[in-house]
Amino acid sequence: MPKVLIINQPFNTNTGGGITLSNLFSKWDREKLAVACSGYLLTKDMDPTVCNNYYQLGSEERKWMFPFHLFRRKYYSGEVKFTNTSKEIIVENKSKFRVKLLVKHLYPVLDFLGFSHFMTQTHLSKGFCSWIDEFDPEVLYTQASSLEDILFCLEVKEYTGKPLIFHMMDDWPATLERNGLLANYWRDKTDGMLRVLLANTAVAMSISDYMAAEYKRRYGKEFVTFHNPIDLRFWEKDQRKNYQLKVSPTILYAGRIGLGIDDSLKIIASAVHTINKKFNSKLRFVIQSLDAPSWITDYEDVEHQKFVPYQELPKIFSDTDFLILPYDFDEESIKFIKYSMPTKASEYMASGTPIIIFSPEDTALVQYAKEYGWASMVTDSQVSSLSETIFSLLYDEDLRKNIATIAKHLAETRHDASIVSGNFQRCISDVVPRNKN
């Protein structure tokens, strides 16, 4: 297997991109992997078991333009290897107040003015080039989600001359601002540079077949699909096999809240409340996320749980009665999630717990579920529709067992890491010139 330099995405257990990365590279030789990413992406949830050779792109590489440098956090530039102790020393503690101030107030203004696309720029430094030379990668793998990411990937590609693998996680180009003083300029600029990146890409990867088909039409480039694979042995140890319900059954959502999710979570809460009131039942809706939604106290049937360590998820998922995958139904949310596939979808399948999808129909998630029948689906945003579907699942054990059995079979045949990671490895190895093998 070749030596791979991964750009922009660390291995971690608290983001979809990090989990997917860890599972795709799970069979790789640890000494043949290295990661280069910005300091703000490195957290205490780093997973050093798959890779522990990092270069933190800090203040020497990532420059803030005047006067935006007043808001910067000064990060160390250089090699990083993680231990429990070094995480405490190296990883910056992010001020929640500062992050909230920037995200909610400053960035929207900068987006409107068109400044956000050039207030930071990442370039090669002498130290970073020396680190690349020492590692001597044979392949570059990147996930990009901004113009800054694209331009930096092209710099690394030009410096190394190595084959580039590009993996798209979300259709973020479709969500670039439609308003603002320079919106058209930056949208066209980003689209043009993304096309340049794709032209310099040896293999383009998508997160879903639906995305691959759309991107072939949009960019004229073939994309091969690689979604989050799973370690079946890890999930099967606690896999659900009994489909009787608890006296007080639960529906669990585990993941982020915010853009593209929050409105649907409130509709789910309303549906649960409607069922309980109408049928005098004791159904609970549990949201497992970093922070509780601001509206959660409005619903007595909803409770919040903090994230648990990843190792505990198989038991958490199998102990609940239903798992739900929600997406919002507004136009902007659909643009963002239309071609995405949630990282947790394959994890939900492997858990053995019945899955409910609450999402617009024209999404990769629903299309995949319709093709294989691994979940019960609601594709309109009406509380009544969702209530009826949940109610039918509450009183039909055969239905619960049927969709869970299909999901488990799909996890085994299409998402097993031993199969998917092997295909992923071959796909990357094939771009290396023959004389390198």
Secondary structure, 3 states (H helix, E strand, C coil): CCCEEEECCCCECCCHHHHHHHHHCCCCCHHHEEEEEEHHHCCCCECCCCCCCEEEECCCCEEECCCHHHHCCCCCCEEECCCHHHHHHHCCCCCHHHHHHHHHHHHHHHHHHCCCCCCEEECCCHHHHHHHHHHCCCEEEECCCCHHHHHHHHHHHHHHCCCEEEECCCCHHHHCCCCCCCHHHHHHHHHHHHHHHHHCCCEEEECCHHHHHHHHHHHCCCEEECCCCECHHHHHCCCCCCCCCCCCCEEEEECCCCCCCHHHHHHHHHHHHHHHHHHCCCCEEEEECCCCCCCHHHCCCEEEECCCCHHHHHHHHHHCCEEEEECCCCHHHHHHHCCCCCCHHHHHHHHCCCEEEECCCCCHHHHHHHHHCCCEEECCCCHHHHHHHHHHHHCCHHHHHHHHHHHHHHHHHHCEHHHHHHHHHHHHHCCCCHHHC
